Amino acid sequence: MSPQNNGKLKDSMLKILVIGDLATGKTSFIKRYVHDFFSQTYRATIGVDFALKILHLDDKSIVRVQLWDVAGQENIINMTRVFYNGALAAFIVFDVTRTYTLESVAKWKADLDSKVQLPDGSPVPCILLGNKCDQQREGIVNNPAKMDEYCKEHGFTAWYEISAKENINIQEAANALISKILQNDELLNDQSSKDKEQFTLTSKDNSQKGKKCYKC
């Protein structure tokens, strides 16, 4: 997070990745969340695209949510390190009507975890999105208990069935991830304050002595 002070106004930027296989609906999810818009005619993203949504949490805080729409082509995974740099969280999207897109999720999650971490070295928060839930589902997504186990195994914060077309769980999923980022930031700030306090005390002593939704 990059807070900027403008008088008493706190202005923060949150970089969130949206990754997953080709044609799972990553761009549709972003367009629905940012612009409340859906189209059947999106072209495949080439490389990376960006979208920005500004949230006014209260009269003293603005959060700028920067969503990075990373292309799902196989060759892109070799270039993701530069795209992931500075990310605070991620969505991984699969298509509930195509089982093989869920099979690819573990690959995307492992790639994410290997290339970006929180300051304490832990993985960034990541929510799994099963898009197109308005259509017939395939595979273990029909069994919430098995999906819960899958998410725990792979370290997801939560998973949601969503539909960009029908606007199902779009806002809820985004709010959950943003809340997790802000919670982590608050915990890190609290820890930083404690560390500073501890350092001050130690220095003084030495001088004297000489963070439908499914939670995973």
C-alpha positions as CSV (number, residue, x, y, z in Angstrom):
1,M,0.0,0.0,0.0
2,S,1.2,3.5,-0.8
3,P,-0.5,6.0,1.5
4,Q,-0.2,9.7,0.5
5,N,-1.2,12.5,2.8
6,N,-3.0,15.5,1.5
7,G,-3.8,17.5,4.6
8,K,-5.8,15.1,6.6
9,L,-6.9,12.9,3.7
10,K,-5.3,9.4,3.5
11,D,-5.0,8.3,-0.1
12,S,-3.9,4.7,-0.6
13,M,-3.3,2.6,-3.7
14,L,-4.0,-1.1,-3.7
15,K,-2.5,-3.2,-6.6
16,I,-4.6,-6.4,-7.1
17,L,-3.8,-9.0,-9.7
18,V,-6.6,-10.8,-11.7
19,I,-5.1,-14.0,-13.1
20,G,-6.2,-17.4,-14.5
21,D,-6.6,-19.3,-17.7
22,L,-7.7,-17.7,-21.0
23,A,-11.4,-17.0,-21.4
24,T,-12.3,-17.6,-17.8
25,G,-13.9,-14.1,-17.6
26,K,-11.2,-12.0,-15.9
27,T,-11.8,-9.0,-18.0
28,S,-15.6,-9.4,-17.6
29,F,-15.2,-9.5,-13.8
30,I,-13.1,-6.4,-13.8
31,K,-15.5,-4.5,-16.1
32,R,-18.5,-5.5,-14.0
33,Y,-16.8,-4.4,-10.8
34,V,-15.3,-1.2,-12.0
35,H,-17.9,0.0,-14.5
36,D,-21.0,-2.2,-13.8
37,F,-20.9,-3.3,-17.4
38,F,-20.9,-6.6,-19.2
39,S,-20.4,-7.5,-22.8
40,Q,-20.3,-10.9,-24.7
41,T,-17.7,-9.5,-27.2
42,Y,-14.5,-9.0,-25.2
43,R,-11.3,-9.9,-27.0
44,A,-8.5,-11.9,-25.2
45,T,-6.2,-9.6,-23.2
46,I,-2.7,-9.4,-24.7
47,G,0.0,-9.0,-22.0
48,V,-1.6,-6.9,-19.2
49,D,-4.4,-4.3,-18.9
50,F,-5.4,-2.0,-16.1
51,A,-8.5,-0.7,-14.5
52,L,-9.0,1.7,-11.5
53,K,-11.8,2.0,-9.0
54,I,-11.8,4.7,-6.4
55,L,-13.5,4.0,-3.1
56,H,-14.3,6.6,-0.5
57,L,-14.2,4.7,2.8
58,D,-15.0,7.8,4.8
59,D,-14.4,11.5,4.7
60,K,-10.8,11.0,5.6
61,S,-9.8,7.9,3.5
62,I,-9.7,7.2,-0.2
63,V,-8.6,3.8,-1.6
64,R,-7.6,3.5,-5.2
65,V,-8.1,-0.1,-6.3
66,Q,-5.8,-0.8,-9.3
67,L,-6.8,-4.1,-10.9
68,W,-4.2,-5.7,-13.2
69,D,-5.8,-7.9,-15.8
70,V,-3.1,-10.4,-16.7
71,A,-3.5,-12.4,-19.9
72,G,-4.1,-16.1,-19.6
73,Q,-2.0,-17.4,-22.5
74,E,0.5,-20.1,-21.6
75,N,3.5,-18.0,-22.6
76,I,2.5,-15.1,-20.3
77,I,3.4,-17.1,-17.1
78,N,7.1,-16.7,-18.0
79,M,6.7,-12.9,-17.8
80,T,4.5,-12.6,-14.7
81,R,7.3,-11.5,-12.3
82,V,7.3,-8.0,-13.7
83,F,3.5,-7.8,-13.6
84,Y,3.3,-9.1,-10.1
85,N,5.8,-6.7,-8.6
86,G,4.2,-4.6,-5.8
87,A,0.9,-6.5,-5.7
88,L,-0.9,-6.7,-2.4
89,A,-3.4,-9.4,-3.3
90,A,-4.9,-11.4,-6.1
91,F,-7.9,-13.0,-7.6
92,I,-7.5,-16.3,-9.5
93,V,-10.4,-16.9,-11.9
94,F,-11.6,-20.2,-13.3
95,D,-14.7,-21.1,-15.4
96,V,-17.1,-23.4,-13.5
97,T,-18.3,-24.8,-16.9
98,R,-14.8,-26.1,-17.8
99,T,-13.1,-28.4,-15.3
100,Y,-9.6,-28.0,-16.8
101,T,-9.5,-24.3,-15.9
102,L,-9.8,-25.3,-12.2
103,E,-7.0,-27.8,-12.8
104,S,-4.8,-24.9,-13.8
105,V,-5.5,-22.9,-10.7
106,A,-2.8,-24.6,-8.7
107,K,-0.2,-23.6,-11.3
108,W,-1.3,-20.0,-11.1
109,K,-1.3,-20.0,-7.3
110,A,2.2,-21.5,-7.1
111,D,3.5,-19.0,-9.6
112,L,1.9,-16.2,-7.6
113,D,3.3,-17.4,-4.3
114,S,6.8,-17.8,-5.7
115,K,7.0,-14.3,-7.1
116,V,5.2,-12.0,-4.6
117,Q,5.0,-12.0,-0.8
118,L,3.9,-9.7,2.0
119,P,6.7,-7.8,3.9
120,D,6.8,-10.6,6.5
121,G,7.4,-13.2,3.7
122,S,3.9,-14.7,3.8
123,P,1.8,-15.2,0.7
124,V,-0.4,-12.3,-0.4
125,P,-4.1,-12.8,0.2
126,C,-5.8,-14.6,-2.7
127,I,-9.4,-15.3,-3.4
128,L,-10.5,-18.0,-5.9
129,L,-13.4,-17.0,-8.2
130,G,-15.5,-19.6,-10.0
131,N,-17.0,-17.5,-12.8
132,K,-20.1,-18.2,-15.0
133,C,-22.1,-19.7,-12.0
134,D,-25.3,-18.9,-13.9
135,Q,-24.5,-21.8,-16.2
136,Q,-24.2,-25.6,-15.6
137,R,-21.2,-26.4,-13.4
138,E,-18.7,-29.2,-13.9
139,G,-16.4,-31.0,-11.4
140,I,-15.8,-30.4,-7.7
141,V,-17.3,-26.9,-7.8
142,N,-20.6,-28.8,-7.3
143,N,-19.4,-30.0,-3.9
144,P,-18.7,-27.0,-1.5
145,A,-17.0,-29.2,1.0
146,K,-14.5,-30.4,-1.5
147,M,-13.9,-26.8,-2.7
148,D,-13.3,-25.8,0.9
149,E,-10.6,-28.5,1.2
150,Y,-9.1,-27.5,-2.1
151,C,-8.8,-23.9,-1.0
152,K,-7.3,-24.8,2.3
153,E,-4.7,-27.0,0.6
154,H,-3.6,-24.3,-1.8
155,G,-3.8,-21.4,0.7
156,F,-6.7,-19.3,-0.6
157,T,-8.3,-16.8,1.7
158,A,-11.8,-17.7,0.4
159,W,-13.6,-18.7,-2.7
160,Y,-16.7,-17.3,-4.4
161,E,-19.0,-18.5,-7.2
162,I,-19.6,-15.4,-9.3
163,S,-21.3,-14.4,-12.6
164,A,-20.0,-11.3,-14.3
165,K,-22.9,-11.6,-16.7
166,E,-25.6,-11.7,-14.0
167,N,-23.7,-9.6,-11.5
168,I,-23.6,-12.3,-8.8
169,N,-21.1,-11.9,-5.9
170,I,-18.9,-9.5,-7.8
171,Q,-19.1,-6.7,-5.2
172,E,-19.0,-9.2,-2.3
173,A,-15.8,-10.9,-3.5
174,A,-14.1,-7.5,-4.2
175,N,-15.1,-6.2,-0.8
176,A,-13.8,-9.3,0.9
177,L,-10.3,-9.0,-0.7
178,I,-10.0,-5.3,-0.1
179,S,-11.0,-5.8,3.6
180,K,-8.3,-8.4,3.9
181,I,-5.7,-6.1,2.4
182,L,-6.6,-3.3,4.8
183,Q,-6.7,-5.7,7.7
184,N,-3.2,-6.9,6.9
185,D,-2.0,-3.4,6.6
186,E,-3.4,-2.5,10.0
187,L,-1.7,-5.5,11.5
188,L,1.6,-4.7,9.9
189,N,1.4,-1.1,11.1
190,D,0.6,-2.3,14.6
191,Q,3.5,-4.7,14.5
192,S,5.8,-1.9,13.2
193,S,4.7,0.4,16.1
194,K,5.4,-2.4,18.6
195,D,8.8,-3.0,17.0
196,K,9.7,0.7,17.2
197,E,8.5,0.7,20.8
198,Q,10.6,-2.4,21.6
199,F,13.6,-0.9,19.8
200,T,13.3,2.4,21.8
201,L,13.1,0.5,25.1
202,T,16.1,-1.7,24.2
203,S,18.2,1.3,23.1
204,K,17.4,3.1,26.4
205,D,18.3,0.1,28.4
206,N,21.6,-0.3,26.5
207,S,22.5,3.3,27.1
208,Q,22.0,2.9,30.8
209,K,24.1,-0.2,30.8
210,G,27.1,1.3,29.1
211,K,-6.7,-10.2,9.0
212,K,-22.2,-16.9,-1.6
213,C,-18.9,-16.8,0.0
214,Y,-16.9,-19.7,1.3
215,K,-14.1,-19.0,3.8
216,C,-11.2,-21.4,3.5
